[in-house]
Structures are given as C-alpha cells and as structure tokens.
Amino acid sequence: MAHVVTRYNPLIVHIITAVFGAIALIILLHLGFVLLEANPHNPLVNFMADLANWFSWLFRDMFTGIEDPKVRAVVNYGIAALVYLAIGGLFSGFGRRWHD
C-alpha cells in the first residue's frame, strides 16, 4: 500500500498554533503602537501594552544597551514574537509528524 502524506493536523494542533500566532500578533500590534507613538493613555493601546508585556516578560529587557527606545523595542519585542511563532510552527510540525 502506498504511503500518502496529508496536511491534516488534529484539532488541538490547530488550536495551539492559532494561540501562539495570536500571542505573536498581540506583541506585534504593541510594537506597531510603540513605533507609531500611539497615545499610551488610550484604553486599547494600554490594554495591548499590558498583554504584550505579560507575554514577552522573558524578552522585554533582554537588550538594554540599545540607546534608541524604538530600536530597543523592535529588538526585544521582535525576538519575543519570533519565538512565539517558532513555537507555534514546531507544534504544527510535530502534529503533522505525529499524525502521519
């Protein structure tokens, strides 16, 4: 019998991948607000900042020697978003391998 590879993943793998993607999106939205100098007193901007800070607590102050605060935010929050995307991709890949 021939081995057929499909792109089917169990539902839980899709959910986990979506959650990690949503976390990365929250971090990137906060980064966009920082770069565009959004009003930090706006409730939406403040809420997204709180969420992004909570999710990126491990990476938030990783590089403190960068003088420009916008560049420092891009580096620190960008690394956090990339890590969450990578973890989501790993779950997706493992789910594909686990199912096949």
Backbone hydrogen bonds in HBPLUS format (Angstrom, degrees):
<---DONOR---> <-ACCEPTOR-->    atom                        ^
c    i                          cat <-CA-CA->   ^        H-A-AA   ^      H-
h    n   atom  resd res      DA  || num        DHA   H-A  angle D-A-AA Bond
n    s   type  num  typ     dist DA aas  dist angle  dist       angle   num
A0013-VAL N   A0010-PRO O   3.00 MM   3  5.47 129.7  2.26 109.8 122.4     1
A0014-HIS N   A0010-PRO O   3.32 MM   4  6.79 153.6  2.39 149.6 156.9     2
A0015-ILE N   A0011-LEU O   2.96 MM   4  6.28 156.8  2.02 154.1 161.0     3
A0016-ILE N   A0012-ILE O   2.94 MM   4  6.12 166.6  1.96 149.7 152.8     4
A0017-THR N   A0013-VAL O   2.96 MM   4  6.04 163.9  1.99 147.6 152.5     5
A0018-ALA N   A0014-HIS O   2.92 MM   4  6.04 154.9  1.98 143.9 151.0     6
A0019-VAL N   A0015-ILE O   2.90 MM   4  6.15 153.5  1.97 149.9 157.3     7
A0020-PHE N   A0016-ILE O   3.04 MM   4  6.31 167.1  2.05 154.3 156.6     8
A0021-GLY N   A0017-THR O   2.97 MM   4  6.13 150.3  2.06 143.1 152.0     9
A0022-ALA N   A0018-ALA O   2.84 MM   4  6.04 149.8  1.93 145.4 153.5    10
A0023-ILE N   A0019-VAL O   2.96 MM   4  6.26 153.9  2.03 150.1 157.0    11
A0024-ALA N   A0020-PHE O   3.06 MM   4  6.28 160.7  2.10 143.2 148.2    12
A0025-LEU N   A0021-GLY O   2.92 MM   4  6.16 149.5  2.02 142.3 151.2    13
A0026-ILE N   A0022-ALA O   2.94 MM   4  6.22 153.9  2.01 148.2 154.3    14
A0027-ILE N   A0023-ILE O   3.05 MM   4  6.37 161.7  2.09 152.6 157.0    15
A0028-LEU N   A0024-ALA O   2.91 MM   4  6.14 158.8  1.95 148.3 154.6    16
A0029-LEU N   A0025-LEU O   2.81 MM   4  6.01 151.2  1.89 148.7 156.7    17
A0030-HIS N   A0026-ILE O   3.01 MM   4  6.25 160.7  2.04 148.6 153.5    18
A0031-LEU N   A0027-ILE O   2.93 MM   4  6.19 153.9  2.00 144.7 152.7    19
A0032-GLY N   A0028-LEU O   2.87 MM   4  6.14 150.5  1.96 143.2 151.0    20
A0033-PHE N   A0029-LEU O   2.92 MM   4  6.26 152.6  2.00 148.4 155.9    21
A0034-VAL N   A0030-HIS O   2.91 MM   4  6.23 152.1  1.99 149.5 157.4    22
A0035-LEU N   A0031-LEU O   2.92 MM   4  6.17 165.4  1.94 152.6 156.1    23
A0036-LEU N   A0032-GLY O   2.94 MM   4  6.03 152.7  2.01 147.1 154.3    24
A0038-ALA N   A0033-PHE O   2.90 MM   5  5.06 172.3  1.90 150.2 152.8    25
A0037-GLU N   A0034-VAL O   3.15 MM   3  5.02 157.0  2.21 100.5 107.0    26
A0042-ASN N   A0039-ASN O   3.15 MM   3  5.58 166.2  2.17 114.6 118.9    27
A0046-ASN N   A0042-ASN O   2.86 MM   4  5.99 164.9  1.89 161.0 165.9    28
A0047-PHE N   A0043-PRO O   2.86 MM   4  5.95 157.5  1.91 144.2 150.6    29
A0048-MET N   A0044-LEU O   2.92 MM   4  6.11 164.3  1.94 152.0 155.9    30
A0049-ALA N   A0045-VAL O   2.93 MM   4  6.07 151.3  2.01 143.9 152.3    31
A0050-ASP N   A0046-ASN O   2.96 MM   4  6.22 156.1  2.02 147.3 153.3    32
A0051-LEU N   A0047-PHE O   2.99 MM   4  6.29 163.0  2.02 150.8 155.2    33
A0052-ALA N   A0048-MET O   2.83 MM   4  5.95 168.1  1.84 150.5 154.5    34
A0053-ASN N   A0049-ALA O   2.85 MM   4  5.92 160.1  1.89 147.6 153.5    35
A0054-TRP N   A0050-ASP O   2.97 MM   4  6.12 150.9  2.05 142.8 150.8    36
A0055-PHE N   A0051-LEU O   2.92 MM   4  6.21 163.0  1.95 156.8 160.7    37
A0056-SER N   A0052-ALA O   2.90 MM   4  5.92 146.2  2.02 145.4 154.7    38
A0059-PHE N   A0056-SER O   2.95 MM   3  5.36 136.5  2.14 112.1 124.1    39
A0060-ARG N   A0056-SER O   2.83 MM   4  5.61 134.4  2.04 162.9 177.2    40
A0062-MET N   A0059-PHE O   3.19 MM   3  5.08 164.0  2.21 116.9 113.6    41
A0072-ARG N   A0068-ASP O   2.96 MM   4  6.18 161.2  1.99 156.1 162.2    42
A0073-ALA N   A0069-PRO O   2.94 MM   4  6.05 150.2  2.03 137.3 145.0    43
A0074-VAL N   A0070-LYS O   2.93 MM   4  6.21 158.0  1.98 147.3 153.2    44
A0075-VAL N   A0071-VAL O   2.96 MM   4  6.20 164.1  1.98 152.5 156.2    45
A0076-ASN N   A0072-ARG O   2.94 MM   4  6.06 173.2  1.95 155.1 155.6    46
A0077-TYR N   A0073-ALA O   2.88 MM   4  5.60 152.5  1.96 143.3 151.5    47
A0078-GLY N   A0074-VAL O   2.85 MM   4  5.19 134.4  2.06 122.4 136.1    48
A0079-ILE N   A0075-VAL O   3.00 MM   4  6.04 155.8  2.06 143.8 149.0    49
A0080-ALA N   A0076-ASN O   3.24 MM   4  6.50 157.8  2.29 140.5 146.5    50
A0081-ALA N   A0077-TYR O   2.93 MM   4  6.20 161.1  1.97 150.4 154.7    51
A0082-LEU N   A0078-GLY O   2.95 MM   4  6.16 161.6  1.99 149.4 154.6    52
A0083-VAL N   A0079-ILE O   2.91 MM   4  6.12 155.1  1.97 151.0 157.6    53
A0084-TYR N   A0080-ALA O   3.04 MM   4  6.34 161.4  2.08 151.7 156.1    54
A0085-LEU N   A0081-ALA O   2.96 MM   4  6.21 158.3  2.01 150.8 157.0    55
A0086-ALA N   A0082-LEU O   2.85 MM   4  6.01 153.3  1.92 145.7 153.5    56
A0087-ILE N   A0083-VAL O   2.89 MM   4  6.13 159.0  1.93 152.1 157.3    57
A0088-GLY N   A0084-TYR O   3.01 MM   4  6.20 161.4  2.04 146.1 151.2    58
A0089-GLY N   A0085-LEU O   2.90 MM   4  6.12 153.0  1.98 143.9 151.7    59
A0090-LEU N   A0086-ALA O   2.84 MM   4  6.11 150.0  1.93 147.7 156.0    60
A0091-PHE N   A0087-ILE O   3.00 MM   4  6.30 160.6  2.03 151.9 156.2    61
A0092-SER N   A0088-GLY O   3.02 MM   4  6.26 156.7  2.08 144.6 151.3    62
A0093-GLY N   A0089-GLY O   2.87 MM   4  6.10 157.9  1.92 147.5 153.6    63
A0094-PHE N   A0090-LEU O   2.79 MM   4  5.99 163.4  1.81 155.3 159.8    64
A0095-GLY N   A0091-PHE O   2.85 MM   4  5.95 153.7  1.92 145.2 152.9    65
A0096-ARG N   A0092-SER O   3.02 MM   4  6.24 149.4  2.12 142.8 150.6    66
A0097-ARG N   A0093-GLY O   2.98 MM   4  6.26 159.9  2.02 148.3 153.7    67
A0098-TRP N   A0094-PHE O   2.71 MM   4  5.79 154.6  1.77 148.6 156.5    68
A0099-HIS N   A0095-GLY O   3.09 MM   4  6.09 150.9  2.17 138.6 144.8    69
A0100-ASP N   A0096-ARG O   3.17 MM   4  6.31 154.7  2.24 144.4 150.5    70
